[in-house]
Amino acid sequence: MDRNTVWDPLRKKNVALTPEEDVRQWFISQLHELMGVPLHMMMSEVSVSVGGKKFRADIVVYGRDASPVAVVECKRPDVAIDNTVLNQAVVYNMALKVRYIFITNGKSTFICRRETADGRLRYVFDAGLPTWLDMM
């Protein structure tokens, strides 16, 4: 196997092994092995349109009814996880309307859960990993 590529089980092909791709593949395994997300219920590099602009979400997790339930934004390990990264995922969520947002650089991972309280939308940081069933 070529050291410059890695097998992506979601796209079912070898892809260039960049630092961000390494993080993406690691998080796919976390979703699958720790949170119980079936591989066939995830997609990599999902096209998302918001306000006429096209974006690509790194990973989208789907529920049993095939509707999106979580979005993941992956960054290289040397990129700080800050409000800019969170805002990027929140923009994707304007189109996806998922319950969970994950942001990770492989060293730090944050989990946000969307809530509606008093008619207002907000995101709450969660400490624990949700299961796939929790995401629905």
A tleap script that builds the chain and sets N, CA, C and O, in Angstrom:
source leaprc.protein.ff14SB
mol = sequence {
  NMET ASP ARG ASN THR VAL TRP ASP PRO LEU
  ARG LYS LYS ASN VAL ALA LEU THR PRO GLU
  GLU ASP VAL ARG GLN TRP PHE ILE SER GLN
  LEU HIE GLU LEU MET GLY VAL PRO LEU HIE
  MET MET MET SER GLU VAL SER VAL SER VAL
  GLY GLY LYS LYS PHE ARG ALA ASP ILE VAL
  VAL TYR GLY ARG ASP ALA SER PRO VAL ALA
  VAL VAL GLU CYS LYS ARG PRO ASP VAL ALA
  ILE ASP ASN THR VAL LEU ASN GLN ALA VAL
  VAL TYR ASN MET ALA LEU LYS VAL ARG TYR
  ILE PHE ILE THR ASN GLY LYS SER THR PHE
  ILE CYS ARG ARG GLU THR ALA ASP GLY ARG
  LEU ARG TYR VAL PHE ASP ALA GLY LEU PRO
  THR TRP LEU ASP MET CMET
}
set mol.1.N position { 0.846 -1.187 0.000 }
set mol.1.CA position { 0.000 0.000 0.000 }
set mol.1.C position { 0.886 1.245 0.000 }
set mol.1.O position { 1.930 1.275 0.652 }
set mol.2.N position { 0.476 2.227 -0.708 }
set mol.2.CA position { 1.177 3.507 -0.826 }
set mol.2.C position { 1.114 4.255 0.505 }
set mol.2.O position { 0.035 4.409 1.077 }
set mol.3.N position { 2.256 4.718 1.000 }
set mol.3.CA position { 2.300 5.447 2.273 }
set mol.3.C position { 1.674 6.830 2.185 }
set mol.3.O position { 1.417 7.465 3.208 }
set mol.4.N position { 1.431 7.295 0.976 }
set mol.4.CA position { 0.863 8.626 0.782 }
set mol.4.C position { -0.657 8.598 0.659 }
set mol.4.O position { -1.290 9.633 0.450 }
set mol.5.N position { -1.236 7.409 0.790 }
set mol.5.CA position { -2.691 7.292 0.724 }
set mol.5.C position { -3.194 6.486 1.915 }
set mol.5.O position { -2.435 5.792 2.591 }
set mol.6.N position { -4.496 6.603 2.148 }
set mol.6.CA position { -5.155 5.857 3.211 }
set mol.6.C position { -6.513 5.406 2.682 }
set mol.6.O position { -7.150 6.111 1.899 }
set mol.7.N position { -6.948 4.230 3.117 }
set mol.7.CA position { -8.254 3.714 2.698 }
set mol.7.C position { -9.350 4.447 3.459 }
set mol.7.O position { -9.345 4.479 4.689 }
set mol.8.N position { -10.287 5.032 2.724 }
set mol.8.CA position { -11.447 5.664 3.338 }
set mol.8.C position { -12.610 4.687 3.207 }
set mol.8.O position { -13.095 4.450 2.100 }
set mol.9.N position { -13.069 4.109 4.338 }
set mol.9.CA position { -14.153 3.122 4.265 }
set mol.9.C position { -15.493 3.733 3.861 }
set mol.9.O position { -16.405 3.009 3.462 }
set mol.10.N position { -15.623 5.053 3.959 }
set mol.10.CA position { -16.880 5.692 3.575 }
set mol.10.C position { -16.934 5.949 2.073 }
set mol.10.O position { -17.961 5.718 1.434 }
set mol.11.N position { -15.832 6.425 1.516 }
set mol.11.CA position { -15.774 6.676 0.069 }
set mol.11.C position { -15.364 5.419 -0.697 }
set mol.11.O position { -15.428 5.377 -1.925 }
set mol.12.N position { -14.941 4.391 0.054 }
set mol.12.CA position { -14.539 3.097 -0.502 }
set mol.12.C position { -13.435 3.241 -1.559 }
set mol.12.O position { -13.498 2.658 -2.642 }
set mol.13.N position { -12.418 4.043 -1.199 }
set mol.13.CA position { -11.267 4.204 -2.087 }
set mol.13.C position { -10.099 4.770 -1.289 }
set mol.13.O position { -10.274 5.295 -0.189 }
set mol.14.N position { -8.903 4.654 -1.864 }
set mol.14.CA position { -7.732 5.273 -1.274 }
set mol.14.C position { -7.774 6.765 -1.559 }
set mol.14.O position { -8.103 7.191 -2.666 }
set mol.15.N position { -7.438 7.550 -0.547 }
set mol.15.CA position { -7.387 9.005 -0.684 }
set mol.15.C position { -6.034 9.490 -0.186 }
set mol.15.O position { -5.359 8.792 0.572 }
set mol.16.N position { -5.638 10.680 -0.610 }
set mol.16.CA position { -4.355 11.253 -0.198 }
set mol.16.C position { -4.300 11.378 1.322 }
set mol.16.O position { -5.241 11.863 1.952 }
set mol.17.N position { -3.199 10.937 1.896 }
set mol.17.CA position { -3.033 10.983 3.343 }
set mol.17.C position { -2.437 12.338 3.746 }
set mol.17.O position { -1.222 12.485 3.871 }
set mol.18.N position { -3.310 13.308 3.943 }
set mol.18.CA position { -2.917 14.619 4.449 }
set mol.18.C position { -3.106 14.607 5.967 }
set mol.18.O position { -3.771 13.715 6.491 }
set mol.19.N position { -2.537 15.575 6.677 }
set mol.19.CA position { -2.775 15.615 8.124 }
set mol.19.C position { -4.269 15.693 8.472 }
set mol.19.O position { -4.708 15.059 9.432 }
set mol.20.N position { -5.050 16.459 7.708 }
set mol.20.CA position { -6.496 16.546 7.974 }
set mol.20.C position { -7.176 15.216 7.682 }
set mol.20.O position { -8.065 14.799 8.425 }
set mol.21.N position { -6.770 14.549 6.610 }
set mol.21.CA position { -7.373 13.247 6.271 }
set mol.21.C position { -7.063 12.219 7.350 }
set mol.21.O position { -7.902 11.374 7.662 }
set mol.22.N position { -5.876 12.284 7.917 }
set mol.22.CA position { -5.516 11.383 9.009 }
set mol.22.C position { -6.475 11.578 10.193 }
set mol.22.O position { -6.931 10.605 10.794 }
set mol.23.N position { -6.774 12.833 10.520 }
set mol.23.CA position { -7.726 13.135 11.595 }
set mol.23.C position { -9.118 12.627 11.225 }
set mol.23.O position { -9.813 12.037 12.052 }
set mol.24.N position { -9.518 12.861 9.973 }
set mol.24.CA position { -10.847 12.402 9.527 }
set mol.24.C position { -10.979 10.886 9.674 }
set mol.24.O position { -11.988 10.396 10.179 }
set mol.25.N position { -9.966 10.148 9.235 }
set mol.25.CA position { -10.035 8.688 9.313 }
set mol.25.C position { -10.038 8.219 10.761 }
set mol.25.O position { -10.737 7.264 11.100 }
set mol.26.N position { -9.268 8.877 11.615 }
set mol.26.CA position { -9.278 8.546 13.042 }
set mol.26.C position { -10.681 8.766 13.618 }
set mol.26.O position { -11.183 7.932 14.371 }
set mol.27.N position { -11.317 9.901 13.259 }
set mol.27.CA position { -12.625 10.175 13.840 }
set mol.27.C position { -13.707 9.259 13.281 }
set mol.27.O position { -14.659 8.931 13.990 }
set mol.28.N position { -13.581 8.846 12.042 }
set mol.28.CA position { -14.508 7.845 11.500 }
set mol.28.C position { -14.442 6.587 12.355 }
set mol.28.O position { -15.473 5.994 12.674 }
set mol.29.N position { -13.232 6.178 12.725 }
set mol.29.CA position { -13.099 4.984 13.566 }
set mol.29.C position { -13.696 5.217 14.957 }
set mol.29.O position { -14.274 4.295 15.533 }
set mol.30.N position { -13.567 6.432 15.508 }
set mol.30.CA position { -14.164 6.743 16.807 }
set mol.30.C position { -15.690 6.675 16.730 }
set mol.30.O position { -16.338 6.108 17.609 }
set mol.31.N position { -16.251 7.253 15.679 }
set mol.31.CA position { -17.699 7.208 15.494 }
set mol.31.C position { -18.189 5.765 15.408 }
set mol.31.O position { -19.204 5.399 16.000 }
set mol.32.N position { -17.452 4.966 14.665 }
set mol.32.CA position { -17.858 3.575 14.445 }
set mol.32.C position { -17.635 2.703 15.689 }
set mol.32.O position { -18.549 2.015 16.145 }
set mol.33.N position { -16.411 2.742 16.229 }
set mol.33.CA position { -16.049 1.824 17.308 }
set mol.33.C position { -16.549 2.263 18.684 }
set mol.33.O position { -16.972 1.421 19.477 }
set mol.34.N position { -16.511 3.562 18.985 }
set mol.34.CA position { -16.901 4.024 20.320 }
set mol.34.C position { -18.365 4.461 20.414 }
set mol.34.O position { -18.999 4.311 21.458 }
set mol.35.N position { -18.893 5.005 19.310 }
set mol.35.CA position { -20.260 5.525 19.352 }
set mol.35.C position { -21.262 4.637 18.638 }
set mol.35.O position { -22.463 4.906 18.660 }
set mol.36.N position { -20.774 3.582 18.006 }
set mol.36.CA position { -21.661 2.608 17.394 }
set mol.36.C position { -22.321 3.036 16.107 }
set mol.36.O position { -23.378 2.516 15.752 }
set mol.37.N position { -21.716 3.981 15.396 }
set mol.37.CA position { -22.309 4.432 14.132 }
set mol.37.C position { -21.933 3.431 13.039 }
set mol.37.O position { -20.746 3.221 12.787 }
set mol.38.N position { -22.915 2.811 12.387 }
set mol.38.CA position { -22.598 1.909 11.276 }
set mol.38.C position { -21.897 2.686 10.159 }
set mol.38.O position { -22.267 3.824 9.871 }
set mol.39.N position { -20.901 2.085 9.536 }
set mol.39.CA position { -20.166 2.770 8.471 }
set mol.39.C position { -21.084 3.239 7.351 }
set mol.39.O position { -20.868 4.307 6.778 }
set mol.40.N position { -22.110 2.444 7.033 }
set mol.40.CA position { -22.995 2.825 5.933 }
set mol.40.C position { -23.924 3.995 6.310 }
set mol.40.O position { -24.691 4.468 5.472 }
set mol.41.N position { -23.854 4.458 7.563 }
set mol.41.CA position { -24.669 5.601 7.989 }
set mol.41.C position { -23.822 6.870 8.136 }
set mol.41.O position { -24.230 7.820 8.804 }
set mol.42.N position { -22.645 6.879 7.510 }
set mol.42.CA position { -21.763 8.050 7.488 }
set mol.42.C position { -21.352 8.340 6.055 }
set mol.42.O position { -21.290 7.438 5.219 }
set mol.43.N position { -21.069 9.612 5.780 }
set mol.43.CA position { -20.506 10.012 4.488 }
set mol.43.C position { -19.399 11.033 4.722 }
set mol.43.O position { -19.490 11.870 5.621 }
set mol.44.N position { -18.344 10.953 3.895 }
set mol.44.CA position { -17.245 11.913 3.919 }
set mol.44.C position { -17.457 12.951 2.821 }
set mol.44.O position { -18.049 12.670 1.779 }
set mol.45.N position { -16.954 14.168 3.086 }
set mol.45.CA position { -16.931 15.217 2.058 }
set mol.45.C position { -18.327 15.459 1.472 }
set mol.45.O position { -18.531 15.341 0.264 }
set mol.46.N position { -19.264 15.791 2.326 }
set mol.46.CA position { -20.659 15.985 1.919 }
set mol.46.C position { -20.871 17.428 1.473 }
set mol.46.O position { -20.534 18.362 2.199 }
set mol.47.N position { -21.419 17.604 0.300 }
set mol.47.CA position { -21.706 18.939 -0.226 }
set mol.47.C position { -22.887 19.548 0.522 }
set mol.47.O position { -23.932 18.917 0.677 }
set mol.48.N position { -22.704 20.791 0.986 }
set mol.48.CA position { -23.729 21.500 1.746 }
set mol.48.C position { -23.875 22.898 1.140 }
set mol.48.O position { -22.877 23.580 0.911 }
set mol.49.N position { -25.105 23.323 0.882 }
set mol.49.CA position { -25.352 24.670 0.352 }
set mol.49.C position { -26.007 25.527 1.419 }
set mol.49.O position { -27.020 25.147 2.005 }
set mol.50.N position { -25.414 26.698 1.665 }
set mol.50.CA position { -25.948 27.647 2.633 }
set mol.50.C position { -25.902 29.026 1.998 }
set mol.50.O position { -24.830 29.518 1.644 }
set mol.51.N position { -27.069 29.651 1.853 }
set mol.51.CA position { -27.128 30.997 1.288 }
set mol.51.C position { -26.533 31.090 -0.106 }
set mol.51.O position { -25.912 32.095 -0.453 }
set mol.52.N position { -26.717 30.056 -0.900 }
set mol.52.CA position { -26.197 30.058 -2.262 }
set mol.52.C position { -24.722 29.695 -2.360 }
set mol.52.O position { -24.194 29.578 -3.466 }
set mol.53.N position { -24.048 29.516 -1.234 }
set mol.53.CA position { -22.634 29.111 -1.235 }
set mol.53.C position { -22.534 27.617 -0.986 }
set mol.53.O position { -23.316 27.040 -0.231 }
set mol.54.N position { -21.549 27.003 -1.642 }
set mol.54.CA position { -21.329 25.567 -1.472 }
set mol.54.C position { -20.164 25.338 -0.515 }
set mol.54.O position { -19.123 25.990 -0.599 }
set mol.55.N position { -20.375 24.389 0.397 }
set mol.55.CA position { -19.364 23.993 1.368 }
set mol.55.C position { -19.245 22.479 1.339 }
set mol.55.O position { -20.066 21.794 0.731 }
set mol.56.N position { -18.214 21.960 2.003 }
set mol.56.CA position { -18.054 20.514 2.140 }
set mol.56.C position { -17.886 20.174 3.617 }
set mol.56.O position { -16.917 20.585 4.256 }
set mol.57.N position { -18.835 19.426 4.143 }
set mol.57.CA position { -18.732 18.942 5.517 }
set mol.57.C position { -17.830 17.710 5.509 }
set mol.57.O position { -17.958 16.849 4.639 }
set mol.58.N position { -16.922 17.628 6.475 }
set mol.58.CA position { -15.971 16.517 6.507 }
set mol.58.C position { -16.668 15.170 6.670 }
set mol.58.O position { -16.402 14.235 5.915 }
set mol.59.N position { -17.558 15.071 7.654 }
set mol.59.CA position { -18.303 13.830 7.891 }
set mol.59.C position { -19.725 14.203 8.289 }
set mol.59.O position { -19.933 15.118 9.086 }
set mol.60.N position { -20.686 13.504 7.742 }
set mol.60.CA position { -22.079 13.629 8.169 }
set mol.60.C position { -22.544 12.244 8.592 }
set mol.60.O position { -22.329 11.252 7.895 }
set mol.61.N position { -23.194 12.202 9.764 }
set mol.61.CA position { -23.757 10.959 10.299 }
set mol.61.C position { -25.265 11.006 10.054 }
set mol.61.O position { -25.907 12.034 10.269 }
set mol.62.N position { -25.816 9.887 9.605 }
set mol.62.CA position { -27.238 9.803 9.297 }
set mol.62.C position { -27.940 8.866 10.276 }
set mol.62.O position { -27.350 7.906 10.772 }
set mol.63.N position { -29.215 9.165 10.543 }
set mol.63.CA position { -30.024 8.327 11.403 }
set mol.63.C position { -30.682 7.213 10.610 }
set mol.63.O position { -30.481 7.085 9.402 }
set mol.64.N position { -31.470 6.410 11.310 }
set mol.64.CA position { -32.151 5.275 10.664 }
set mol.64.C position { -33.043 5.696 9.508 }
set mol.64.O position { -33.224 4.945 8.549 }
set mol.65.N position { -33.604 6.908 9.601 }
set mol.65.CA position { -34.491 7.387 8.533 }
set mol.65.C position { -33.726 8.113 7.426 }
set mol.65.O position { -34.332 8.754 6.569 }
set mol.66.N position { -32.391 8.012 7.445 }
set mol.66.CA position { -31.496 8.607 6.447 }
set mol.66.C position { -31.414 10.133 6.530 }
set mol.66.O position { -30.868 10.771 5.630 }
set mol.67.N position { -31.951 10.723 7.599 }
set mol.67.CA position { -31.791 12.170 7.769 }
set mol.67.C position { -30.517 12.421 8.580 }
set mol.67.O position { -30.161 11.608 9.433 }
set mol.68.N position { -29.822 13.544 8.322 }
set mol.68.CA position { -28.588 13.820 9.051 }
set mol.68.C position { -28.846 14.041 10.539 }
set mol.68.O position { -29.819 14.692 10.918 }
set mol.69.N position { -27.961 13.489 11.384 }
set mol.69.CA position { -28.092 13.654 12.836 }
set mol.69.C position { -26.854 14.282 13.471 }
set mol.69.O position { -26.917 14.775 14.597 }
set mol.70.N position { -25.711 14.267 12.743 }
set mol.70.CA position { -24.489 14.867 13.276 }
set mol.70.C position { -23.590 15.301 12.127 }
set mol.70.O position { -23.600 14.709 11.048 }
set mol.71.N position { -22.812 16.349 12.385 }
set mol.71.CA position { -21.810 16.811 11.430 }
set mol.71.C position { -20.475 16.911 12.165 }
set mol.71.O position { -20.415 17.280 13.338 }
set mol.72.N position { -19.410 16.572 11.444 }
set mol.72.CA position { -18.068 16.602 12.025 }
set mol.72.C position { -17.192 17.513 11.185 }
set mol.72.O position { -17.143 17.387 9.961 }
set mol.73.N position { -16.500 18.431 11.849 }
set mol.73.CA position { -15.509 19.272 11.195 }
set mol.73.C position { -14.138 18.846 11.704 }
set mol.73.O position { -13.866 18.905 12.903 }
set mol.74.N position { -13.280 18.418 10.787 }
set mol.74.CA position { -11.935 17.956 11.137 }
set mol.74.C position { -10.903 18.979 10.676 }
set mol.74.O position { -11.012 19.553 9.592 }
set mol.75.N position { -9.913 19.190 11.512 }
set mol.75.CA position { -8.804 20.086 11.196 }
set mol.75.C position { -7.493 19.347 11.394 }
set mol.75.O position { -7.443 18.337 12.096 }
set mol.76.N position { -6.441 19.844 10.783 }
set mol.76.CA position { -5.100 19.294 11.015 }
set mol.76.C position { -4.759 19.442 12.491 }
set mol.76.O position { -5.281 20.335 13.158 }
set mol.77.N position { -3.883 18.573 13.015 }
set mol.77.CA position { -3.513 18.658 14.432 }
set mol.77.C position { -2.914 19.998 14.847 }
set mol.77.O position { -3.006 20.366 16.018 }
set mol.78.N position { -2.305 20.735 13.925 }
set mol.78.CA position { -1.684 22.010 14.284 }
set mol.78.C position { -2.656 23.194 14.217 }
set mol.78.O position { -2.263 24.331 14.476 }
set mol.79.N position { -3.920 22.935 13.872 }
set mol.79.CA position { -4.930 23.999 13.823 }
set mol.79.C position { -5.684 24.019 15.150 }
set mol.79.O position { -6.229 23.005 15.586 }
set mol.80.N position { -5.706 25.182 15.776 }
set mol.80.CA position { -6.407 25.322 17.062 }
set mol.80.C position { -7.909 25.194 16.858 }
set mol.80.O position { -8.460 25.694 15.877 }
set mol.81.N position { -8.556 24.528 17.784 }
set mol.81.CA position { -10.009 24.436 17.774 }
set mol.81.C position { -10.521 25.669 18.516 }
set mol.81.O position { -10.369 25.791 19.731 }
set mol.82.N position { -11.128 26.580 17.757 }
set mol.82.CA position { -11.598 27.829 18.349 }
set mol.82.C position { -12.973 28.173 17.793 }
set mol.82.O position { -13.597 27.359 17.112 }
set mol.83.N position { -13.441 29.382 18.088 }
set mol.83.CA position { -14.768 29.799 17.630 }
set mol.83.C position { -14.888 29.818 16.112 }
set mol.83.O position { -15.976 29.592 15.583 }
set mol.84.N position { -13.808 30.079 15.409 }
set mol.84.CA position { -13.845 30.076 13.945 }
set mol.84.C position { -14.227 28.694 13.428 }
set mol.84.O position { -15.044 28.567 12.517 }
set mol.85.N position { -13.633 27.666 14.014 }
set mol.85.CA position { -13.925 26.295 13.604 }
set mol.85.C position { -15.359 25.930 13.985 }
set mol.85.O position { -16.079 25.323 13.193 }
set mol.86.N position { -15.769 26.299 15.191 }
set mol.86.CA position { -17.141 26.030 15.618 }
set mol.86.C position { -18.129 26.748 14.703 }
set mol.86.O position { -19.134 26.163 14.300 }
set mol.87.N position { -17.855 27.994 14.376 }
set mol.87.CA position { -18.756 28.752 13.493 }
set mol.87.C position { -18.862 28.104 12.117 }
set mol.87.O position { -19.930 28.118 11.506 }
set mol.88.N position { -17.762 27.538 11.628 }
set mol.88.CA position { -17.800 26.841 10.346 }
set mol.88.C position { -18.789 25.683 10.407 }
set mol.88.O position { -19.598 25.506 9.496 }
set mol.89.N position { -18.730 24.903 11.466 }
set mol.89.CA position { -19.655 23.775 11.621 }
set mol.89.C position { -21.086 24.253 11.820 }
set mol.89.O position { -22.020 23.615 11.334 }
set mol.90.N position { -21.276 25.369 12.529 }
set mol.90.CA position { -22.615 25.924 12.744 }
set mol.90.C position { -23.210 26.376 11.410 }
set mol.90.O position { -24.411 26.222 11.184 }
set mol.91.N position { -22.384 26.929 10.531 }
set mol.91.CA position { -22.867 27.318 9.192 }
set mol.91.C position { -23.360 26.079 8.449 }
set mol.91.O position { -24.432 26.110 7.845 }
set mol.92.N position { -22.601 24.999 8.485 }
set mol.92.CA position { -23.052 23.755 7.842 }
set mol.92.C position { -24.391 23.316 8.430 }
set mol.92.O position { -25.264 22.808 7.726 }
set mol.93.N position { -24.527 23.523 9.725 }
set mol.93.CA position { -25.736 23.073 10.398 }
set mol.93.C position { -26.958 23.912 10.035 }
set mol.93.O position { -28.087 23.478 10.265 }
set mol.94.N position { -26.758 25.086 9.481 }
set mol.94.CA position { -27.902 25.869 8.990 }
set mol.94.C position { -28.642 25.082 7.908 }
set mol.94.O position { -29.863 25.182 7.788 }
set mol.95.N position { -27.911 24.312 7.135 }
set mol.95.CA position { -28.519 23.483 6.093 }
set mol.95.C position { -28.888 22.100 6.614 }
set mol.95.O position { -29.943 21.566 6.272 }
set mol.96.N position { -28.022 21.518 7.441 }
set mol.96.CA position { -28.228 20.132 7.869 }
set mol.96.C position { -29.219 19.979 9.015 }
set mol.96.O position { -29.957 18.996 9.078 }
set mol.97.N position { -29.234 20.961 9.927 }
set mol.97.CA position { -30.135 20.939 11.085 }
set mol.97.C position { -29.976 19.664 11.914 }
set mol.97.O position { -30.956 19.008 12.266 }
set mol.98.N position { -28.723 19.329 12.217 }
set mol.98.CA position { -28.439 18.139 13.014 }
set mol.98.C position { -28.462 18.477 14.493 }
set mol.98.O position { -28.407 19.644 14.883 }
set mol.99.N position { -28.542 17.453 15.295 }
set mol.99.CA position { -28.570 17.631 16.753 }
set mol.99.C position { -27.169 17.757 17.345 }
set mol.99.O position { -26.977 18.444 18.349 }
set mol.100.N position { -26.176 17.087 16.718 }
set mol.100.CA position { -24.820 17.086 17.259 }
set mol.100.C position { -23.813 17.650 16.266 }
set mol.100.O position { -23.889 17.397 15.064 }
set mol.101.N position { -22.869 18.420 16.797 }
set mol.101.CA position { -21.729 18.928 16.046 }
set mol.101.C position { -20.469 18.468 16.775 }
set mol.101.O position { -20.328 18.665 17.982 }
set mol.102.N position { -19.569 17.861 16.034 }
set mol.102.CA position { -18.263 17.474 16.562 }
set mol.102.C position { -17.211 18.300 15.843 }
set mol.102.O position { -17.256 18.441 14.621 }
set mol.103.N position { -16.269 18.842 16.591 }
set mol.103.CA position { -15.124 19.506 15.981 }
set mol.103.C position { -13.868 18.902 16.602 }
set mol.103.O position { -13.775 18.749 17.820 }
set mol.104.N position { -12.898 18.559 15.742 }
set mol.104.CA position { -11.705 17.876 16.240 }
set mol.104.C position { -10.490 18.205 15.396 }
set mol.104.O position { -10.593 18.461 14.197 }
set mol.105.N position { -9.341 18.191 16.045 }
set mol.105.CA position { -8.067 18.257 15.329 }
set mol.105.C position { -7.235 17.010 15.654 }
set mol.105.O position { -6.037 16.962 15.374 }
set mol.106.N position { -7.880 16.013 16.241 }
set mol.106.CA position { -7.208 14.779 16.606 }
set mol.106.C position { -6.586 14.831 17.991 }
set mol.106.O position { -6.376 13.794 18.620 }
set mol.107.N position { -6.291 16.029 18.467 }
set mol.107.CA position { -5.744 16.199 19.817 }
set mol.107.C position { -6.830 16.678 20.767 }
set mol.107.O position { -6.878 16.265 21.926 }
set mol.108.N position { -7.688 17.541 20.279 }
set mol.108.CA position { -8.825 18.069 21.049 }
set mol.108.C position { -10.097 17.820 20.263 }
set mol.108.O position { -10.146 18.020 19.049 }
set mol.109.N position { -11.120 17.383 20.970 }
set mol.109.CA position { -12.424 17.148 20.341 }
set mol.109.C position { -13.486 17.792 21.212 }
set mol.109.O position { -13.494 17.623 22.432 }
set mol.110.N position { -14.380 18.532 20.576 }
set mol.110.CA position { -15.495 19.154 21.286 }
set mol.110.C position { -16.795 18.654 20.683 }
set mol.110.O position { -16.914 18.477 19.471 }
set mol.111.N position { -17.758 18.432 21.553 }
set mol.111.CA position { -19.068 17.929 21.156 }
set mol.111.C position { -20.097 18.970 21.560 }
set mol.111.O position { -20.185 19.349 22.728 }
set mol.112.N position { -20.869 19.425 20.594 }
set mol.112.CA position { -21.939 20.390 20.870 }
set mol.112.C position { -23.268 19.747 20.536 }
set mol.112.O position { -23.413 19.061 19.524 }
set mol.113.N position { -24.234 19.982 21.407 }
set mol.113.CA position { -25.589 19.490 21.189 }
set mol.113.C position { -26.499 20.686 20.982 }
set mol.113.O position { -26.478 21.639 21.761 }
set mol.114.N position { -27.295 20.630 19.928 }
set mol.114.CA position { -28.237 21.708 19.634 }
set mol.114.C position { -29.460 21.548 20.513 }
set mol.114.O position { -30.016 20.456 20.627 }
set mol.115.N position { -29.879 22.645 21.136 }
set mol.115.CA position { -31.073 22.650 21.972 }
set mol.115.C position { -31.928 23.850 21.614 }
set mol.115.O position { -31.436 24.871 21.134 }
set mol.116.N position { -33.197 23.703 21.856 }
set mol.116.CA position { -34.104 24.838 21.730 }
set mol.116.C position { -34.740 25.044 23.096 }
set mol.116.O position { -35.423 24.163 23.617 }
set mol.117.N position { -34.507 26.216 23.665 }
set mol.117.CA position { -35.074 26.558 24.970 }
set mol.117.C position { -35.739 27.922 24.857 }
set mol.117.O position { -35.143 28.871 24.348 }
set mol.118.N position { -36.961 28.014 25.326 }
set mol.118.CA position { -37.726 29.269 25.241 }
set mol.118.C position { -37.787 29.783 23.808 }
set mol.118.O position { -37.758 30.990 23.567 }
set mol.119.N position { -37.872 28.850 22.859 }
set mol.119.CA position { -37.968 29.237 21.460 }
set mol.119.C position { -36.658 29.711 20.857 }
set mol.119.O position { -36.632 30.162 19.711 }
set mol.120.N position { -35.568 29.616 21.614 }
set mol.120.CA position { -34.262 30.075 21.128 }
set mol.120.C position { -33.335 28.884 20.914 }
set mol.120.O position { -33.274 27.965 21.731 }
set mol.121.N position { -32.625 28.926 19.808 }
set mol.121.CA position { -31.675 27.880 19.478 }
set mol.121.C position { -30.354 28.180 20.170 }
set mol.121.O position { -29.886 29.319 20.173 }
set mol.122.N position { -29.753 27.133 20.762 }
set mol.122.CA position { -28.434 27.305 21.360 }
set mol.122.C position { -27.669 25.993 21.240 }
set mol.122.O position { -28.248 24.933 21.002 }
set mol.123.N position { -26.357 26.090 21.412 }
set mol.123.CA position { -25.487 24.923 21.380 }
set mol.123.C position { -24.856 24.760 22.748 }
set mol.123.O position { -24.322 25.712 23.316 }
set mol.124.N position { -24.921 23.540 23.274 }
set mol.124.CA position { -24.407 23.226 24.600 }
set mol.124.C position { -23.261 22.243 24.422 }
set mol.124.O position { -23.395 21.261 23.692 }
set mol.125.N position { -22.136 22.495 25.081 }
set mol.125.CA position { -21.017 21.552 25.024 }
set mol.125.C position { -21.327 20.350 25.897 }
set mol.125.O position { -21.749 20.496 27.044 }
set mol.126.N position { -21.115 19.156 25.346 }
set mol.126.CA position { -21.317 17.896 26.063 }
set mol.126.C position { -19.961 17.324 26.443 }
set mol.126.O position { -19.000 17.438 25.682 }
set mol.127.N position { -19.882 16.723 27.595 }
set mol.127.CA position { -18.629 16.124 28.051 }
set mol.127.C position { -18.477 14.684 27.564 }
set mol.127.O position { -17.362 14.234 27.300 }
set mol.128.N position { -19.580 13.966 27.444 }
set mol.128.CA position { -19.512 12.550 27.083 }
set mol.128.C position { -19.804 12.302 25.621 }
set mol.128.O position { -20.404 13.132 24.938 }
set mol.129.N position { -19.369 11.145 25.153 }
set mol.129.CA position { -19.644 10.748 23.774 }
set mol.129.C position { -21.067 10.217 23.664 }
set mol.129.O position { -21.451 9.316 24.409 }
set mol.130.N position { -21.846 10.765 22.748 }
set mol.130.CA position { -23.181 10.191 22.541 }
set mol.130.C position { -23.063 8.916 21.717 }
set mol.130.O position { -22.125 8.759 20.935 }
set mol.131.N position { -24.003 8.022 21.892 }
set mol.131.CA position { -24.071 6.866 21.017 }
set mol.131.C position { -24.826 7.289 19.762 }
set mol.131.O position { -25.438 8.356 19.712 }
set mol.132.N position { -24.766 6.430 18.755 }
set mol.132.CA position { -25.510 6.715 17.524 }
set mol.132.C position { -26.986 6.867 17.836 }
set mol.132.O position { -27.649 7.740 17.276 }
set mol.133.N position { -27.513 6.028 18.726 }
set mol.133.CA position { -28.927 6.122 19.093 }
set mol.133.C position { -29.226 7.442 19.811 }
set mol.133.O position { -30.305 8.004 19.626 }
set mol.134.N position { -28.288 7.950 20.630 }
set mol.134.CA position { -28.468 9.250 21.297 }
set mol.134.C position { -28.564 10.382 20.275 }
set mol.134.O position { -29.237 11.385 20.516 }
set mol.135.N position { -27.896 10.222 19.146 }
set mol.135.CA position { -27.848 11.297 18.141 }
set mol.135.C position { -29.187 11.511 17.456 }
set mol.135.O position { -29.440 12.575 16.892 }
set mol.136.N position { -30.038 10.509 17.505 }
set mol.136.CA position { -31.315 10.600 16.774 }
set mol.136.C position { -32.380 11.308 17.585 }
set mol.136.O position { -33.507 11.468 17.118 }
savepdb mol mol.pdb
quit
